[in-house]
Amino acid sequence: MDLIPSETSLVVAGSWNAAILTPAWMFQHGFNRAAGEPGRVQVFLPAVQGAVFDFPRFSLDEFSYVVRPDALLIVPSESTGERFALAEQVTARVVRVLSHTPVTGIGHNFEFRDTAPTPQEVAVFTGARQDLVDLMPGTWASAGAVIVSVFKNETETVHVSIQRQWDGGAISVKFNFHHPIANTDQAVAVLEGTEGYARMSENLALAERVIASLYRRD
């Protein structure tokens, strides 16, 4: 099982204004750089206008980000504790500066993938869908399966959704650590790992332990 860096993200759900969160604004207020101190930026526009995800992506050295009306999505340039901490630090500054912006949740997302699973690993999906297989016409073949499990901690401040998918001969496992929040102070607490919240790197470590146990090959 390999971690897919491009699917590792920090998401702040809320009401965001893309006209504000330009790269120049992000450098000044998120990174605390002087107004005349530039940073390298690449802008990627949707290949097809009018697509479902019709939002530009700004790629900086430290991370790339997308501003949607309902979420600010940040993808660290590397899946390391250092890059995670920097993304959280910058995002915390953004949330503080834009304290008037409603925020409703923070998510840590990770995806793992194995393109050559063993028969034993695929058997989990075979058993989960067997009752449906028995009901389908004999000429139909199974093309994939998805198993979703949701857990919450005892204080119900964090919910984790674990989605396992078998498709095209590969298995992918997606983790979404969702933190419901009601105000800026709570958002900053999640981003800074205070008040009992786990940092992004800590949640990745938990996900990696789960993956190691599920897909151990001795």
N, C-alpha and C positions, 0 to 999 in steps of 0.2 A: 504494500500500500504506500503510494507516494503522495505527499502533500502537493496540491496544485497552487502555486503562489498567486496566479492570476485570479483565483477564486477566494483568496484570503482578503477579507475586508472589514472595515470599521464603518458602521452605518448609524447615523443619527437621524431618527425619524422626527419630522416636524414640518413646519411651513417655511420653506426657504426661498429666497429671492436670488436668482442666478445673476441678476444685474449687479448685485452687491459683491458677491464672492468671486471677483475676477482674480487672476493670478497676482496682479499688482497689489490688490487689497490683501490677499492671502499672505504675500511676502511681508507686507508692512505690519499687519495686525496679528497674523498667526505665527510668523517667524520672528517678529519684532525687529525687522530689518529697516534701515533708514530708507526713506522714500526714494532716494537716488541710488540705492544699492540693488542692482538688478539680479535676477536669478534666471536660470535656463528654463524655458517653457516650450513644450510642444503641444499643439492643439490638434485633437483628432475629432473630426466631424463625422456624423452618421453617413454611411455609404449610400443609404437610400433615404431620401427625404420623406417624411411622413411615416417612418417606421415606428413601431411600438416604443422603442427606446430611442427617441429622437432628441438626444441631449449630447452636447459636446463633452469631450473628456480632456482635462488639462493634465499633462504629464510633467511633473517636476522631478528633480533629482531624487528627492526623498520619498515621494509618493505621487500617485495620480489620483485625481478626484473628479467626481461628477456631481453637479447640483441639479436635483430634480425638485419639483414643487413640494414633494412629500418627503424628501430625504436628501441628506448629504452623505455621499458614499466615498470612502477613502480606501485606496488599495496601496499598502506599503510596497516600495520598490524591492524589498527583500523580506523574507519571512524570518526575521531575526528579532530578538528582544529589543535591541537598540532601535531598529526601525519602528517597531510597534510603539515603544515608549515615546518616540518623537512624534508619531502620528497622533497619539493620545494627548501629548502636551500641546501641540498646535491646535487640535480640535477643542481642547479645553479653553484656550485663549479665544477662539472664535465664538464659542458659546457664551463666554463672559462678556465679550464686546457686544455681541448681538443678544443681550439678555432679554430683549423684548420679543425675540423670536420664539414662538411656542415650540417646545420639544416634548415628545411623547414617549420616546424609547431609544435605547442604544443597543446595537447588536454587534456581536463578534461572530464572523462567519468563516468557516474553514471547510475545505473539501479534500478528500483523499480518493485515489483511484488506483485500481489494479486491472490491467488489461489482460492478465492471464490468470484468473482465479482457478483454484482447485475445484474438483467436483464436490468436495465436502463443503466448500464455501458457497457454492451455487445451490446446494441442497436446501439451505435455509429458505430460499425463494421458491424452490419447488414445493416444499411442504406448505408454505403460506398460501399458495394459490391453487392447491390441489382440488379443493371443493369446486372452484370455478372451472378448472380444466375438465372435471367430470361432467359439467353441465353444457359445455360448448360442443357444437357439432364436430364430428370426427375429422372433418377436413380442415379444421382450424388448428393452427399451431401457436404455441405460446411465444410471444416476441419479447417479453420483458416483465418485470415486476418491481413494485415499490413497497417498502415497509417503512412506516413512519412511527416513531416512538417519541413521547414528550415527557419530560421530567421537570420537577421544580424543587428548589431547596426548601428547607423547613420554614424559612421566613417568607417564602414566596416572592423574594426580590429578584430572582433569576429563574427563567424558564429555558430549558435547552431542548430543542427539537433535533432529533437524529434521524435523517432520512437515508435509508439504504436502497440503492437502485441497481438492478441487474438489467443490462440492456446491451445488445450487440456483442455479447460475450465478455463484457467488462462489468466490474462492480465499482460503484462510486458510493462514498459515504459523506454526507453533508451535515455539518454541525452548525446550528444557529443558537447562540447564547443571547437571549433577549432579556433586556433589563427595562421593565416598565418604569417610567419616570413622570413626575408631575411638575417639575420646575428646574430652573437652571442649577441650583445648588445640588440637586440629586444627580443631574447630568455630570457635573464636575466631579462629584464623588465617585461615580462609576469610572470616569476617564482617568482619575488620579489614583484609583484603587484604595480609597479611604472608606470608612464606615462599613467595613466588612466586605466590600466588593472586590472581586478578583480582577486583576489587570488582564489585558488581552493575551499576553504571553502565558499567564497562568492558566487561562481557559484552553489555550492551544496545548499546553502540557497535559491537561486533563483529557482532551480529545485524543492525543497521541497515546495515552495510557489505555484508553478504551480500544483504540485500533490495534495496539500491540496485543491486547488480550484476546480480541475477537479473531485476529488473523495471525496468530502465532504459528510458525511452521518449524517444528523441532526436528 
